[in-house]
Amino acid sequence: MLRLTPAVLLLTGLSACATPHADAEATAKESCPTAKLAFTREDGCRNDGAVELCLPAGDAELLARVQALAPGARALSSRGRAACDTASEVLVVLPLEEQDCEARHGALRPAAWERLCRVAALPQVRALVPTWYE
């Protein structure tokens, strides 16, 4: 019969607690479709306060899904920097708030980066690009 002593239980518990944060970061890094992002986490706030993408026009369920992932997302009838085909797509702007950025035009905070990664992971999303107003 295997007997677990308090020392074995303590060591097992400590080793189990030592890696979750590192594992979570590695999983997030692996699961983020960075090829779809025209920016990195380090320069993710180098924009005019938003990033944008194109979605198929008329797909209210998909737009609602994006809005659930990125509250404040809004659809516009425009090509935008994402170069949407206005005949078949809508431009969706995902605003970034001051608290999403470590500094003006700096890095995205981890929660904001993860939010954008979840949006980019949707199969209908081709790319996320920075918004620049002129």
C-alpha atoms as one frame of an Amber mdcrd trajectory, in Angstrom:
protein
   0.000   0.000   0.000   1.308   3.435  -0.953   1.529   5.776   1.986   1.619
   9.515   1.380   3.450  11.299   4.121   2.901  14.998   4.842   6.295  15.772
   3.268   5.365  13.985   0.026   2.001  15.738  -0.072   3.670  19.112   0.519
   6.256  18.578  -2.237   3.618  17.333  -4.657   1.398  20.328  -3.889   4.248
  22.806  -4.292   5.329  21.421  -7.638   1.742  21.519  -8.868   1.459  25.179
  -7.841   4.776  26.219  -9.333   3.858  26.132 -13.026   0.254  27.209 -13.717
   1.145  30.838 -14.510   3.923  29.802 -16.889   1.660  27.166 -18.454  -1.157
  29.693 -18.882   1.202  32.149 -20.605   2.564  29.430 -22.879  -0.950  28.263
 -23.765  -2.077  31.830 -24.532   0.999  32.409 -26.674   0.448  29.164 -28.590
  -3.292  29.716 -29.024  -3.085  33.292 -30.294  -3.217  33.365 -34.108  -0.515
  36.048 -34.354  -0.305  35.614 -38.136  -3.713  37.343 -38.281  -2.507  40.325
 -36.227  -0.769  43.258 -37.934   0.835  44.150 -34.591   2.457  42.504 -31.604
   1.506  42.757 -27.959   4.464  45.110 -27.488   3.180  47.624 -30.082  -0.530
  46.795 -29.931  -1.482  50.287 -28.775   0.274  52.019 -31.660  -3.003  53.185
 -33.216  -5.683  55.849 -32.836  -7.489  54.005 -30.052  -8.814  50.961 -31.866
  -8.100  47.984 -34.065 -10.342  46.773 -36.851 -11.347  43.763 -38.900 -13.782
  42.712 -41.606 -16.720  40.357 -41.093 -19.228  38.969 -43.566 -22.119  41.418
 -43.989 -25.493  40.381 -42.610 -24.139  37.865 -40.075 -25.712  39.306 -36.922
 -24.834  36.219 -34.876 -21.132  36.512 -35.736 -21.134  40.236 -34.970 -22.801
  39.505 -31.612 -20.121  36.906 -30.896 -17.373  39.457 -31.604 -19.175  42.007
 -29.413 -19.358  39.454 -26.606 -15.596  38.903 -26.873 -14.800  42.608 -27.317
 -17.425  44.845 -25.706 -17.794  48.132 -27.538 -17.144  46.601 -30.960 -19.206
  48.346 -33.620 -19.876  47.689 -37.283 -19.483  50.402 -39.898 -20.082  50.641
 -43.637 -16.532  51.408 -44.672 -13.412  49.784 -46.089 -11.279  51.036 -43.206
  -7.612  50.131 -42.823  -8.713  46.495 -42.918  -9.719  47.012 -46.591 -13.152
  45.415 -46.283 -15.109  44.657 -49.438 -18.113  46.909 -48.778 -20.324  44.808
 -51.073 -19.964  41.711 -48.898 -18.311  42.772 -45.621 -18.680  45.210 -42.751
 -15.840  46.943 -40.976 -15.790  46.181 -37.265 -13.915  48.546 -34.974 -12.719
  47.248 -31.602 -11.974  50.207 -29.318  -9.016  50.118 -26.960  -9.387  51.980
 -23.702  -6.599  53.730 -21.827  -6.529  50.880 -19.293  -5.886  48.388 -22.142
  -2.469  49.941 -22.781   0.660  50.098 -20.658   1.460  53.477 -22.226   0.182
  55.653 -25.063   1.182  53.867 -28.280   2.866  51.199 -26.134   2.167  47.587
 -25.273  -1.222  46.016 -24.741  -1.891  44.757 -21.244  -2.257  40.952 -21.101
  -6.077  40.995 -20.743  -6.480  43.225 -23.815  -4.057  41.066 -25.813  -5.980
  37.927 -24.872  -9.267  39.594 -25.867  -7.887  40.433 -29.321  -6.422  36.940
 -29.665  -9.851  35.420 -28.977 -11.390  37.603 -31.696  -8.590  36.736 -34.141
  -9.146  33.031 -33.422 -12.606  33.170 -35.017 -12.322  31.440 -38.392 -14.206
  34.234 -40.201 -11.611  36.833 -39.144  -8.861  37.339 -41.748  -6.855  39.985
 -39.928  -6.848  42.605 -37.187  -5.129  45.872 -38.080  -4.528  49.155 -36.254
  -7.004  51.973 -36.806  -5.552  55.260 -38.042  -7.875  58.206 -38.642  -6.910
  60.831 -41.190
